Amino acid sequence: QVQLVESGGGLVQAGGSLRLSCVASATGSSFSRYAMGWFRQAPGKEREFVAYISWSGGSTLYVDSVKGRFTISRDNDKNTVYLQMNSLKPEDTAVYYCAAGRFLLPNPSPSRYDYWGQGTQVTVSS
C-alpha cells in the first residue's frame, strides 16, 4: 500500500515556475520499488500523462507539450518525487496528480499506476 501526498501547487503568471512535490508512504514495500508518474486534469478534459520516472531515476519520459520545460526527479531517501515546471503557460492549468506503479518500462497509461494522490491545483494566469 502506498499513500501519496502532493504539494507545491498555486497561482503563477505565465512564464513563471513552480515545483511540485509528492511524498510517499509505503507500507510493506519500499518507495524505491515504484515507478512514479505525474498526470494532470483540466476542467472538462481527460486525465493526461505529463511525466514518468523509473524506480532508479535513470529513465524518464515526458509528454511532448512539456519537454524542455518540465523536469521530473526523485529522492528515494526522502520518498519524494518532484516536478519542476518552468516557463509555465496558461494551458498548463490543471489539477496535478502523482501516481505510483510497479512496472519496469516507461508507460504513460494511467491504468498502469496503482496508487494516486489527491492532486494539487496549478493555475497559470496570462
N, CA, C and O atoms as a Tinker XYZ file with bonds, in Angstrom:
   504  protein
     1  N      0.850000   -1.191000    0.000000    73     2
     2  CA     0.000000    0.000000    0.000000    64     1     3
     3  C      0.881000    1.236000    0.000000    63     2     4     5
     4  O      1.862000    1.316000    0.739000    81     3
     5  N      0.518000    2.201000   -0.843000    73     3     6
     6  CA     1.282000    3.435000   -0.941000    64     5     7
     7  C      0.322000    4.607000   -0.848000    63     6     8     9
     8  O     -0.676000    4.664000   -1.567000    81     7
     9  N      0.623000    5.521000    0.024000    73     7    10
    10  CA    -0.135000    6.774000    0.117000    64     9    11
    11  C      0.717000    7.899000   -0.425000    63    10    12    13
    12  O      1.906000    7.997000   -0.122000    81    11
    13  N      0.098000    8.750000   -1.232000    73    11    14
    14  CA     0.811000    9.827000   -1.906000    64    13    15
    15  C      0.176000   11.161000   -1.555000    63    14    16    17
    16  O     -1.046000   11.305000   -1.582000    81    15
    17  N      1.009000   12.128000   -1.228000    73    15    18
    18  CA     0.513000   13.463000   -0.896000    64    17    19
    19  C      1.293000   14.494000   -1.704000    63    18    20    21
    20  O      2.506000   14.638000   -1.547000    81    19
    21  N      0.575000   15.209000   -2.572000    73    19    22
    22  CA     1.197000   16.247000   -3.389000    64    21    23
    23  C      1.143000   17.603000   -2.689000    63    22    24    25
    24  O      0.282000   17.861000   -1.847000    81    23
    25  N      2.082000   18.451000   -3.061000    73    23    26
    26  CA     2.088000   19.835000   -2.585000    64    25    27
    27  C      2.845000   20.681000   -3.586000    63    26    28    29
    28  O      3.502000   20.163000   -4.489000    81    27
    29  N      2.743000   22.000000   -3.414000    73    27    30
    30  CA     3.515000   22.907000   -4.246000    64    29    31
    31  C      2.735000   23.615000   -5.324000    63    30    32    33
    32  O      3.280000   24.473000   -6.019000    81    31
    33  N      1.468000   23.275000   -5.479000    73    31    34
    34  CA     0.668000   23.968000   -6.476000    64    33    35
    35  C      0.364000   25.397000   -6.061000    63    34    36    37
    36  O      0.653000   25.813000   -4.939000    81    35
    37  N     -0.222000   26.134000   -6.983000    73    35    38
    38  CA    -0.566000   27.516000   -6.670000    64    37    39
    39  C     -0.884000   28.298000   -7.922000    63    38    40    41
    40  O     -1.068000   27.737000   -9.002000    81    39
    41  N     -0.946000   29.612000   -7.752000    73    39    42
    42  CA    -1.222000   30.539000   -8.848000    64    41    43
    43  C      0.076000   31.212000   -9.262000    63    42    44    45
    44  O      0.807000   31.738000   -8.423000    81    43
    45  N      0.359000   31.193000  -10.553000    73    43    46
    46  CA     1.598000   31.786000  -11.060000    64    45    47
    47  C      1.305000   32.443000  -12.406000    63    46    48    49
    48  O      0.413000   32.012000  -13.137000    81    47
    49  N      2.053000   33.474000  -12.719000    73    47    50
    50  CA     1.895000   34.133000  -14.006000    64    49    51
    51  C      2.576000   33.326000  -15.108000    63    50    52    53
    52  O      3.512000   32.568000  -14.853000    81    51
    53  N      2.098000   33.499000  -16.313000    73    51    54
    54  CA     2.724000   32.840000  -17.448000    64    53    55
    55  C      4.217000   33.188000  -17.496000    63    54    56    57
    56  O      4.611000   34.337000  -17.295000    81    55
    57  N      5.025000   32.174000  -17.764000    73    55    58
    58  CA     6.469000   32.334000  -17.768000    64    57    59
    59  C      7.127000   32.022000  -16.437000    63    58    60    61
    60  O      8.351000   31.927000  -16.347000    81    59
    61  N      6.321000   31.864000  -15.415000    73    59    62
    62  CA     6.849000   31.581000  -14.095000    64    61    63
    63  C      7.137000   30.109000  -13.882000    63    62    64    65
    64  O      7.024000   29.294000  -14.798000    81    63
    65  N      7.514000   29.784000  -12.644000    73    63    66
    66  CA     7.919000   28.421000  -12.298000    64    65    67
    67  C      7.232000   27.960000  -11.020000    63    66    68    69
    68  O      6.879000   28.766000  -10.159000    81    67
    69  N      7.052000   26.669000  -10.917000    73    67    70
    70  CA     6.590000   26.018000   -9.694000    64    69    71
    71  C      7.302000   24.673000   -9.576000    63    70    72    73
    72  O      7.685000   24.069000  -10.579000    81    71
    73  N      7.471000   24.219000   -8.349000    73    71    74
    74  CA     7.988000   22.871000   -8.125000    64    73    75
    75  C      6.981000   22.097000   -7.300000    63    74    76    77
    76  O      6.683000   22.457000   -6.161000    81    75
    77  N      6.468000   21.043000   -7.879000    73    75    78
    78  CA     5.553000   20.164000   -7.173000    64    77    79
    79  C      6.342000   19.065000   -6.478000    63    78    80    81
    80  O      7.358000   18.590000   -6.984000    81    79
    81  N      5.851000   18.671000   -5.307000    73    79    82
    82  CA     6.438000   17.561000   -4.569000    64    81    83
    83  C      5.373000   16.526000   -4.289000    63    82    84    85
    84  O      4.194000   16.855000   -4.152000    81    83
    85  N      5.782000   15.290000   -4.205000    73    83    86
    86  CA     4.879000   14.201000   -3.866000    64    85    87
    87  C      5.611000   13.286000   -2.894000    63    86    88    89
    88  O      6.602000   12.649000   -3.250000    81    87
    89  N      5.113000   13.226000   -1.667000    73    87    90
    90  CA     5.728000   12.395000   -0.640000    64    89    91
    91  C      4.950000   11.097000   -0.525000    63    90    92    93
    92  O      3.723000   11.097000   -0.428000    81    91
    93  N      5.682000    9.994000   -0.537000    73    91    94
    94  CA     5.066000    8.668000   -0.499000    64    93    95
    95  C      5.279000    8.012000    0.850000    63    94    96    97
    96  O      6.351000    8.104000    1.448000    81    95
    97  N      4.227000    7.345000    1.314000    73    95    98
    98  CA     4.316000    6.490000    2.495000    64    97    99
    99  C      3.979000    5.092000    2.030000    63    98   100   101
   100  O      2.836000    4.801000    1.678000    81    99
   101  N      4.992000    4.217000    2.032000    73    99   102
   102  CA     4.810000    2.859000    1.516000    64   101   103
   103  C      4.781000    1.874000    2.665000    63   102   104   105
   104  O      5.698000    1.839000    3.486000    81   103
   105  N      3.732000    1.076000    2.724000    73   103   106
   106  CA     3.598000    0.043000    3.749000    64   105   107
   107  C      3.862000   -1.314000    3.115000    63   106   108   109
   108  O      3.209000   -1.697000    2.144000    81   107
   109  N      4.825000   -2.036000    3.672000    73   107   110
   110  CA     5.108000   -3.369000    3.177000    64   109   111
   111  C      5.983000   -3.424000    1.955000    63   110   112   113
   112  O      6.272000   -4.509000    1.451000    81   111
   113  N      6.415000   -2.273000    1.461000    73   111   114
   114  CA     7.304000   -2.253000    0.304000    64   113   115
   115  C      8.073000   -0.943000    0.321000    63   114   116   117
   116  O      7.723000   -0.007000    1.039000    81   115
   117  N      9.111000   -0.897000   -0.473000    73   115   118
   118  CA     9.945000    0.291000   -0.498000    64   117   119
   119  C      9.525000    1.226000   -1.619000    63   118   120   121
   120  O      9.180000    0.789000   -2.717000    81   119
   121  N      9.558000    2.519000   -1.326000    73   119   122
   122  CA     9.257000    3.530000   -2.343000    64   121   123
   123  C     10.124000    3.340000   -3.570000    63   122   124   125
   124  O      9.671000    3.570000   -4.691000    81   123
   125  N     11.351000    2.927000   -3.376000    73   123   126
   126  CA    12.284000    2.793000   -4.495000    64   125   127
   127  C     11.911000    1.668000   -5.455000    63   126   128   129
   128  O     12.508000    1.549000   -6.524000    81   127
   129  N     10.936000    0.846000   -5.090000    73   127   130
   130  CA    10.486000   -0.217000   -5.981000    64   129   131
   131  C      9.454000    0.273000   -7.003000    63   130   132   133
   132  O      9.084000   -0.464000   -7.916000    81   131
   133  N      8.995000    1.511000   -6.848000    73   131   134
   134  CA     7.894000    2.010000   -7.655000    64   133   135
   135  C      8.357000    2.996000   -8.705000    63   134   136   137
   136  O      9.148000    3.901000   -8.437000    81   135
   137  N      7.839000    2.795000   -9.918000    73   135   138
   138  CA     7.910000    3.850000  -10.918000    64   137   139
   139  C      6.902000    4.922000  -10.530000    63   138   140   141
   140  O      5.856000    4.628000   -9.951000    81   139
   141  N      7.228000    6.161000  -10.854000    73   139   142
   142  CA     6.366000    7.284000  -10.478000    64   141   143
   143  C      5.985000    8.090000  -11.706000    63   142   144   145
   144  O      6.747000    8.192000  -12.668000    81   143
   145  N      4.804000    8.654000  -11.653000    73   143   146
   146  CA     4.357000    9.493000  -12.757000    64   145   147
   147  C      3.632000   10.721000  -12.249000    63   146   148   149
   148  O      3.108000   10.746000  -11.135000    81   147
   149  N      3.615000   11.731000  -13.087000    73   147   150
   150  CA     2.779000   12.918000  -12.872000    64   149   151
   151  C      1.751000   12.977000  -14.001000    63   150   152   153
   152  O      2.071000   12.790000  -15.174000    81   151
   153  N      0.517000   13.241000  -13.609000    73   151   154
   154  CA    -0.578000   13.420000  -14.554000    64   153   155
   155  C     -1.265000   14.739000  -14.244000    63   154   156   157
   156  O     -1.049000   15.323000  -13.182000    81   155
   157  N     -2.083000   15.204000  -15.161000    73   155   158
   158  CA    -2.848000   16.418000  -14.900000    64   157   159
   159  C     -4.224000   16.298000  -15.540000    63   158   160   161
   160  O     -4.424000   15.573000  -16.515000    81   159
   161  N     -5.159000   17.032000  -14.960000    73   159   162
   162  CA    -6.517000   17.029000  -15.486000    64   161   163
   163  C     -7.082000   18.441000  -15.417000    63   162   164   165
   164  O     -7.218000   19.023000  -14.341000    81   163
   165  N     -7.403000   18.971000  -16.571000    73   163   166
   166  CA    -8.035000   20.278000  -16.665000    64   165   167
   167  C     -9.551000   20.101000  -16.666000    63   166   168   169
   168  O    -10.043000   19.027000  -17.011000    81   167
   169  N    -10.296000   21.133000  -16.287000    73   167   170
   170  CA   -11.760000   21.022000  -16.266000    64   169   171
   171  C    -12.320000   20.592000  -17.615000    63   170   172   173
   172  O    -11.986000   21.174000  -18.647000    81   171
   173  N    -13.170000   19.575000  -17.603000    73   171   174
   174  CA   -13.806000   19.112000  -18.816000    64   173   175
   175  C    -12.934000   18.266000  -19.712000    63   174   176   177
   176  O    -13.345000   17.899000  -20.813000    81   175
   177  N    -11.725000   17.947000  -19.252000    73   175   178
   178  CA   -10.810000   17.148000  -20.066000    64   177   179
   179  C    -10.436000   15.863000  -19.353000    63   178   180   181
   180  O    -10.603000   15.736000  -18.140000    81   179
   181  N     -9.930000   14.919000  -20.118000    73   179   182
   182  CA    -9.476000   13.658000  -19.539000    64   181   183
   183  C     -8.137000   13.854000  -18.838000    63   182   184   185
   184  O     -7.400000   14.801000  -19.111000    81   183
   185  N     -7.847000   12.934000  -17.931000    73   183   186
   186  CA    -6.552000   12.965000  -17.259000    64   185   187
   187  C     -5.457000   12.705000  -18.288000    63   186   188   189
   188  O     -5.563000   11.799000  -19.114000    81   187
   189  N     -4.413000   13.509000  -18.221000    73   187   190
   190  CA    -3.338000   13.482000  -19.214000    64   189   191
   191  C     -2.010000   13.157000  -18.558000    63   190   192   193
   192  O     -1.674000   13.703000  -17.507000    81   191
   193  N     -1.259000   12.267000  -19.181000    73   191   194
   194  CA     0.094000   11.952000  -18.737000    64   193   195
   195  C      0.989000   13.183000  -18.912000    63   194   196   197
   196  O      0.896000   13.893000  -19.913000    81   195
   197  N      1.849000   13.421000  -17.930000    73   195   198
   198  CA     2.800000   14.524000  -18.010000    64   197   199
   199  C      4.236000   14.009000  -18.021000    63   198   200   201
   200  O      5.019000   14.359000  -18.903000    81   199
   201  N      4.582000   13.165000  -17.026000    73   199   202
   202  CA     5.970000   12.721000  -16.919000    64   201   203
   203  C      6.042000   11.416000  -16.141000    63   202   204   205
   204  O      5.177000   11.099000  -15.324000    81   203
   205  N      7.096000   10.678000  -16.422000    73   203   206
   206  CA     7.366000    9.379000  -15.771000    64   205   207
   207  C      8.823000    9.346000  -15.351000    63   206   208   209
   208  O      9.688000    9.930000  -16.003000    81   207
   209  N      9.082000    8.639000  -14.233000    73   207   210
   210  CA    10.453000    8.385000  -13.829000    64   209   211
   211  C     10.540000    6.965000  -13.303000    63   210   212   213
   212  O      9.661000    6.513000  -12.569000    81   211
   213  N     11.589000    6.268000  -13.675000    73   211   214
   214  CA    11.774000    4.893000  -13.247000    64   213   215
   215  C     12.142000    4.828000  -11.772000    63   214   216   217
   216  O     12.412000    5.853000  -11.146000    81   215
   217  N     12.153000    3.628000  -11.225000    73   215   218
   218  CA    12.418000    3.453000   -9.797000    64   217   219
   219  C     13.788000    4.002000   -9.407000    63   218   220   221
   220  O     13.965000    4.512000   -8.301000    81   219
   221  N     14.752000    3.897000  -10.314000    73   219   222
   222  CA    16.105000    4.356000  -10.008000    64   221   223
   223  C     16.318000    5.829000  -10.353000    63   222   224   225
   224  O     17.294000    6.443000   -9.923000    81   223
   225  N     15.398000    6.383000  -11.130000    73   223   226
   226  CA    15.596000    7.746000  -11.623000    64   225   227
   227  C     16.377000    7.799000  -12.912000    63   226   228   229
   228  O     16.601000    8.878000  -13.459000    81   227
   229  N     16.797000    6.647000  -13.407000    73   227   230
   230  CA    17.638000    6.618000  -14.584000    64   229   231
   231  C     16.907000    6.760000  -15.903000    63   230   232   233
   232  O     17.537000    6.976000  -16.939000    81   231
   233  N     15.602000    6.646000  -15.883000    73   231   234
   234  CA    14.812000    6.738000  -17.110000    64   233   235
   235  C     13.632000    7.675000  -16.886000    63   234   236   237
   236  O     12.931000    7.585000  -15.878000    81   235
   237  N     13.429000    8.564000  -17.831000    73   235   238
   238  CA    12.303000    9.495000  -17.749000    64   237   239
   239  C     11.573000    9.545000  -19.091000    63   238   240   241
   240  O     12.108000    9.164000  -20.133000    81   239
   241  N     10.354000   10.021000  -19.027000    73   239   242
   242  CA     9.527000   10.170000  -20.226000    64   241   243
   243  C      8.615000   11.361000  -20.006000    63   242   244   245
   244  O      8.085000   11.559000  -18.913000    81   243
   245  N      8.436000   12.162000  -21.068000    73   243   246
   246  CA     7.599000   13.359000  -20.958000    64   245   247
   247  C      6.613000   13.409000  -22.123000    63   246   248   249
   248  O      6.894000   12.919000  -23.217000    81   247
   249  N      5.471000   14.004000  -21.869000    73   247   250
   250  CA     4.570000   14.340000  -22.964000    64   249   251
   251  C      5.215000   15.467000  -23.764000    63   250   252   253
   252  O      5.913000   16.308000  -23.199000    81   251
   253  N      4.990000   15.488000  -25.058000    73   251   254
   254  CA     5.677000   16.446000  -25.926000    64   253   255
   255  C      5.458000   17.895000  -25.495000    63   254   256   257
   256  O      6.357000   18.725000  -25.627000    81   255
   257  N      4.282000   18.197000  -24.988000    73   255   258
   258  CA     3.948000   19.589000  -24.692000    64   257   259
   259  C      4.743000   20.177000  -23.534000    63   258   260   261
   260  O      4.748000   21.396000  -23.358000    81   259
   261  N      5.414000   19.351000  -22.741000    73   259   262
   262  CA     6.187000   19.866000  -21.601000    64   261   263
   263  C      7.684000   19.626000  -21.749000    63   262   264   265
   264  O      8.463000   20.064000  -20.902000    81   263
   265  N      8.093000   18.950000  -22.792000    73   263   266
   266  CA     9.516000   18.684000  -22.978000    64   265   267
   267  C     10.307000   19.986000  -23.038000    63   266   268   269
   268  O      9.917000   20.935000  -23.719000    81   267
   269  N     11.419000   20.015000  -22.317000    73   267   270
   270  CA    12.243000   21.211000  -22.270000    64   269   271
   271  C     11.790000   22.235000  -21.246000    63   270   272   273
   272  O     12.513000   23.193000  -20.970000    81   271
   273  N     10.609000   22.050000  -20.681000    73   271   274
   274  CA    10.092000   22.989000  -19.670000    64   273   275
   275  C      9.942000   22.322000  -18.305000    63   274   276   277
   276  O     10.193000   22.957000  -17.280000    81   275
   277  N      9.545000   21.076000  -18.276000    73   275   278
   278  CA     9.320000   20.357000  -17.019000    64   277   279
   279  C     10.433000   19.325000  -16.815000    63   278   280   281
   280  O     10.972000   18.773000  -17.774000    81   279
   281  N     10.761000   19.079000  -15.551000    73   279   282
   282  CA    11.737000   18.057000  -15.200000    64   281   283
   283  C     11.222000   17.244000  -14.025000    63   282   284   285
   284  O     10.873000   17.795000  -12.981000    81   283
   285  N     11.177000   15.947000  -14.201000    73   283   286
   286  CA    10.790000   15.042000  -13.114000    64   285   287
   287  C     12.051000   14.486000  -12.464000    63   286   288   289
   288  O     13.027000   14.179000  -13.149000    81   287
   289  N     12.027000   14.361000  -11.159000    73   287   290
   290  CA    13.166000   13.792000  -10.434000    64   289   291
   291  C     12.638000   13.110000   -9.186000    63   290   292   293
   292  O     11.466000   13.259000   -8.840000    81   291
   293  N     13.494000   12.368000   -8.513000    73   291   294
   294  CA    13.074000   11.684000   -7.287000    64   293   295
   295  C     14.250000   11.583000   -6.334000    63   294   296   297
   296  O     15.412000   11.566000   -6.739000    81   295
   297  N     13.912000   11.516000   -5.064000    73   295   298
   298  CA    14.887000   11.296000   -4.000000    64   297   299
   299  C     14.371000   10.119000   -3.200000    63   298   300   301
   300  O     13.467000   10.275000   -2.379000    81   299
   301  N     14.933000    8.946000   -3.427000    73   299   302
   302  CA    14.414000    7.748000   -2.764000    64   301   303
   303  C     14.702000    7.753000   -1.260000    63   302   304   305
   304  O     14.008000    7.083000   -0.495000    81   303
   305  N     15.708000    8.493000   -0.840000    73   303   306
   306  CA    15.980000    8.588000    0.602000    64   305   307
   307  C     14.895000    9.387000    1.309000    63   306   308   309
   308  O     14.647000    9.189000    2.498000    81   307
   309  N     14.254000   10.282000    0.582000    73   307   310
   310  CA    13.195000   11.122000    1.144000    64   309   311
   311  C     11.804000   10.665000    0.724000    63   310   312   313
   312  O     10.809000   11.302000    1.067000    81   311
   313  N     11.733000    9.557000   -0.021000    73   311   314
   314  CA    10.438000    9.043000   -0.505000    64   313   315
   315  C      9.648000   10.111000   -1.247000    63   314   316   317
   316  O      8.436000   10.231000   -1.073000    81   315
   317  N     10.336000   10.879000   -2.067000    73   315   318
   318  CA     9.715000   12.034000   -2.698000    64   317   319
   319  C     10.027000   12.075000   -4.193000    63   318   320   321
   320  O     11.143000   11.782000   -4.622000    81   319
   321  N      9.020000   12.443000   -4.964000    73   319   322
   322  CA     9.205000   12.709000   -6.385000    64   321   323
   323  C      8.821000   14.164000   -6.628000    63   322   324   325
   324  O      7.900000   14.691000   -6.005000    81   323
   325  N      9.544000   14.802000   -7.545000    73   323   326
   326  CA     9.352000   16.215000   -7.816000    64   325   327
   327  C      8.979000   16.439000   -9.284000    63   326   328   329
   328  O      9.290000   15.629000  -10.157000    81   327
   329  N      8.311000   17.550000   -9.523000    73   327   330
   330  CA     8.086000   18.012000  -10.884000    64   329   331
   331  C      8.424000   19.493000  -10.923000    63   330   332   333
   332  O      7.657000   20.326000  -10.440000    81   331
   333  N      9.578000   19.818000  -11.501000    73   331   334
   334  CA     9.965000   21.205000  -11.679000    64   333   335
   335  C      9.340000   21.712000  -12.963000    63   334   336   337
   336  O      9.570000   21.151000  -14.034000    81   335
   337  N      8.558000   22.761000  -12.860000    73   335   338
   338  CA     7.828000   23.304000  -14.011000    64   337   339
   339  C      8.300000   24.722000  -14.268000    63   338   340   341
   340  O      8.097000   25.611000  -13.442000    81   339
   341  N      8.926000   24.931000  -15.405000    73   339   342
   342  CA     9.412000   26.243000  -15.810000    64   341   343
   343  C      8.665000   26.721000  -17.047000    63   342   344   345
   344  O      8.018000   25.937000  -17.740000    81   343
   345  N      8.765000   28.004000  -17.308000    73   343   346
   346  CA     8.128000   28.602000  -18.497000    64   345   347
   347  C      6.667000   28.181000  -18.600000    63   346   348   349
   348  O      6.202000   27.743000  -19.653000    81   347
   349  N      5.968000   28.319000  -17.507000    73   347   350
   350  CA     4.577000   27.854000  -17.460000    64   349   351
   351  C      3.692000   28.662000  -18.403000    63   350   352   353
   352  O      3.897000   29.855000  -18.625000    81   351
   353  N      2.707000   27.967000  -18.943000    73   351   354
   354  CA     1.756000   28.546000  -19.887000    64   353   355
   355  C      0.333000   28.396000  -19.335000    63   354   356   357
   356  O      0.081000   27.503000  -18.526000    81   355
   357  N     -0.583000   29.241000  -19.752000    73   355   358
   358  CA    -1.966000   29.092000  -19.275000    64   357   359
   359  C     -2.534000   27.704000  -19.544000    63   358   360   361
   360  O     -3.352000   27.213000  -18.766000    81   359
   361  N     -2.117000   27.073000  -20.622000    73   359   362
   362  CA    -2.629000   25.726000  -20.931000    64   361   363
   363  C     -2.081000   24.650000  -19.997000    63   362   364   365
   364  O     -2.506000   23.497000  -20.072000    81   363
   365  N     -1.154000   25.005000  -19.126000    73   363   366
   366  CA    -0.674000   24.068000  -18.091000    64   365   367
   367  C     -1.603000   24.045000  -16.885000    63   366   368   369
   368  O     -1.425000   23.228000  -15.982000    81   367
   369  N     -2.590000   24.931000  -16.863000    73   367   370
   370  CA    -3.521000   24.983000  -15.741000    64   369   371
   371  C     -4.296000   23.674000  -15.628000    63   370   372   373
   372  O     -4.928000   23.229000  -16.585000    81   371
   373  N     -4.237000   23.066000  -14.448000    73   371   374
   374  CA    -4.882000   21.771000  -14.210000    64   373   375
   375  C     -4.667000   21.372000  -12.767000    63   374   376   377
   376  O     -3.900000   22.004000  -12.039000    81   375
   377  N     -5.354000   20.314000  -12.360000    73   375   378
   378  CA    -5.010000   19.626000  -11.123000    64   377   379
   379  C     -3.946000   18.586000  -11.478000    63   378   380   381
   380  O     -4.122000   17.779000  -12.391000    81   379
   381  N     -2.847000   18.627000  -10.739000    73   379   382
   382  CA    -1.734000   17.723000  -10.989000    64   381   383
   383  C     -1.729000   16.606000   -9.956000    63   382   384   385
   384  O     -1.847000   16.847000   -8.755000    81   383
   385  N     -1.589000   15.377000  -10.450000    73   383   386
   386  CA    -1.606000   14.191000   -9.608000    64   385   387
   387  C     -0.293000   13.433000   -9.750000    63   386   388   389
   388  O      0.250000   13.325000  -10.850000    81   387
   389  N      0.213000   12.914000   -8.651000    73   387   390
   390  CA     1.296000   11.956000   -8.769000    64   389   391
   391  C      0.717000   10.559000   -8.601000    63   390   392   393
   392  O     -0.332000   10.372000   -7.985000    81   391
   393  N      1.417000    9.589000   -9.158000    73   391   394
   394  CA     0.941000    8.224000   -9.164000    64   393   395
   395  C      2.123000    7.273000   -9.078000    63   394   396   397
   396  O      3.230000    7.602000   -9.504000    81   395
   397  N      1.879000    6.087000   -8.523000    73   395   398
   398  CA     2.930000    5.086000   -8.348000    64   397   399
   399  C      2.482000    3.755000   -8.934000    63   398   400   401
   400  O      1.313000    3.378000   -8.845000    81   399
   401  N      3.431000    3.056000   -9.530000    73   399   402
   402  CA     3.123000    1.746000  -10.086000    64   401   403
   403  C      4.367000    0.883000  -10.119000    63   402   404   405
   404  O      5.485000    1.396000  -10.167000    81   403
   405  N      4.178000   -0.415000  -10.094000    73   403   406
   406  CA     5.321000   -1.326000  -10.136000    64   405   407
   407  C      5.415000   -1.936000  -11.523000    63   406   408   409
   408  O      4.806000   -2.965000  -11.815000    81   407
   409  N      6.187000   -1.281000  -12.362000    73   407   410
   410  CA     6.482000   -1.776000  -13.695000    64   409   411
   411  C      7.835000   -1.212000  -14.107000    63   410   412   413
   412  O      8.299000   -0.225000  -13.537000    81   411
   413  N      8.467000   -1.838000  -15.095000    73   411   414
   414  CA     9.853000   -1.513000  -15.418000    64   413   415
   415  C     10.004000   -0.499000  -16.543000    63   414   416   417
   416  O     10.869000    0.375000  -16.483000    81   415
   417  N      9.178000   -0.614000  -17.554000    73   415   418
   418  CA     9.379000    0.204000  -18.739000    64   417   419
   419  C      8.525000    1.470000  -18.662000    63   418   420   421
   420  O      7.449000    1.449000  -18.064000    81   419
   421  N      8.990000    2.572000  -19.258000    73   419   422
   422  CA     8.204000    3.815000  -19.258000    64   421   423
   423  C      6.807000    3.573000  -19.790000    63   422   424   425
   424  O      6.627000    2.903000  -20.807000    81   423
   425  N      5.817000    4.122000  -19.099000    73   423   426
   426  CA     4.442000    3.893000  -19.524000    64   425   427
   427  C      3.592000    5.108000  -19.193000    63   426   428   429
   428  O      3.525000    5.514000  -18.033000    81   427
   429  N      2.941000    5.696000  -20.193000    73   427   430
   430  CA     2.117000    6.884000  -19.953000    64   429   431
   431  C      0.661000    6.571000  -19.623000    63   430   432   433
   432  O     -0.131000    7.489000  -19.410000    81   431
   433  N      0.296000    5.296000  -19.577000    73   431   434
   434  CA    -1.104000    4.939000  -19.373000    64   433   435
   435  C     -1.484000    5.003000  -17.905000    63   434   436   437
   436  O     -0.827000    4.373000  -17.076000    81   435
   437  N     -2.530000    5.751000  -17.560000    73   435   438
   438  CA    -2.957000    5.813000  -16.154000    64   437   439
   439  C     -3.290000    4.442000  -15.576000    63   438   440   441
   440  O     -3.158000    4.234000  -14.370000    81   439
   441  N     -3.717000    3.506000  -16.415000    73   439   442
   442  CA    -4.126000    2.192000  -15.913000    64   441   443
   443  C     -2.963000    1.390000  -15.340000    63   442   444   445
   444  O     -3.189000    0.426000  -14.610000    81   443
   445  N     -1.735000    1.762000  -15.652000    73   443   446
   446  CA    -0.576000    1.034000  -15.135000    64   445   447
   447  C     -0.180000    1.474000  -13.734000    63   446   448   449
   448  O      0.645000    0.830000  -13.085000    81   447
   449  N     -0.756000    2.552000  -13.277000    73   447   450
   450  CA    -0.407000    3.093000  -11.962000    64   449   451
   451  C     -1.451000    2.660000  -10.946000    63   450   452   453
   452  O     -2.654000    2.779000  -11.181000    81   451
   453  N     -0.980000    2.162000   -9.830000    73   451   454
   454  CA    -1.878000    1.574000   -8.836000    64   453   455
   455  C     -2.316000    2.554000   -7.749000    63   454   456   457
   456  O     -3.386000    2.398000   -7.160000    81   455
   457  N     -1.503000    3.543000   -7.494000    73   455   458
   458  CA    -1.773000    4.445000   -6.375000    64   457   459
   459  C     -1.722000    5.887000   -6.866000    63   458   460   461
   460  O     -0.906000    6.254000   -7.710000    81   459
   461  N     -2.631000    6.694000   -6.302000    73   459   462
   462  CA    -2.775000    8.080000   -6.731000    64   461   463
   463  C     -2.875000    9.002000   -5.524000    63   462   464   465
   464  O     -3.422000    8.638000   -4.484000    81   463
   465  N     -2.336000   10.202000   -5.689000    73   463   466
   466  CA    -2.528000   11.228000   -4.684000    64   465   467
   467  C     -3.833000   11.961000   -4.904000    63   466   468   469
   468  O     -4.596000   11.648000   -5.818000    81   467
   469  N     -4.076000   12.940000   -4.051000    73   467   470
   470  CA    -5.342000   13.671000   -4.096000    64   469   471
   471  C     -5.301000   14.838000   -5.072000    63   470   472   473
   472  O     -6.344000   15.396000   -5.412000    81   471
   473  N     -4.118000   15.210000   -5.521000    73   471   474
   474  CA    -3.966000   16.272000   -6.503000    64   473   475
   475  C     -3.654000   17.617000   -5.891000    63   474   476   477
   476  O     -3.999000   17.891000   -4.741000    81   475
   477  N     -2.996000   18.454000   -6.675000    73   475   478
   478  CA    -2.718000   19.828000   -6.273000    64   477   479
   479  C     -3.006000   20.743000   -7.464000    63   478   480   481
   480  O     -2.645000   20.428000   -8.598000    81   479
   481  N     -3.650000   21.863000   -7.203000    73   479   482
   482  CA    -4.097000   22.759000   -8.273000    64   481   483
   483  C     -2.950000   23.653000   -8.725000    63   482   484   485
   484  O     -2.258000   24.263000   -7.908000    81   483
   485  N     -2.762000   23.719000  -10.025000    73   483   486
   486  CA    -1.828000   24.660000  -10.640000    64   485   487
   487  C     -2.631000   25.557000  -11.570000    63   486   488   489
   488  O     -3.323000   25.084000  -12.472000    81   487
   489  N     -2.526000   26.861000  -11.335000    73   487   490
   490  CA    -3.234000   27.827000  -12.173000    64   489   491
   491  C     -2.223000   28.819000  -12.737000    63   490   492   493
   492  O     -1.484000   29.459000  -11.989000    81   491
   493  N     -2.196000   28.941000  -14.054000    73   491   494
   494  CA    -1.260000   29.846000  -14.719000    64   493   495
   495  C     -2.075000   30.947000  -15.382000    63   494   496   497
   496  O     -2.900000   30.691000  -16.259000    81   495
   497  N     -1.828000   32.169000  -14.946000    73   495   498
   498  CA    -2.563000   33.313000  -15.494000    64   497   499
   499  C     -1.801000   33.921000  -16.662000    63   498   500   501
   500  O     -0.570000   33.904000  -16.697000    81   499
   501  N     -2.547000   34.454000  -17.608000    73   499   502
   502  CA    -1.921000   35.054000  -18.799000    64   501   503
   503  C     -1.603000   36.527000  -18.582000    63   502   504
   504  O     -1.076000   37.184000  -19.480000    81   503
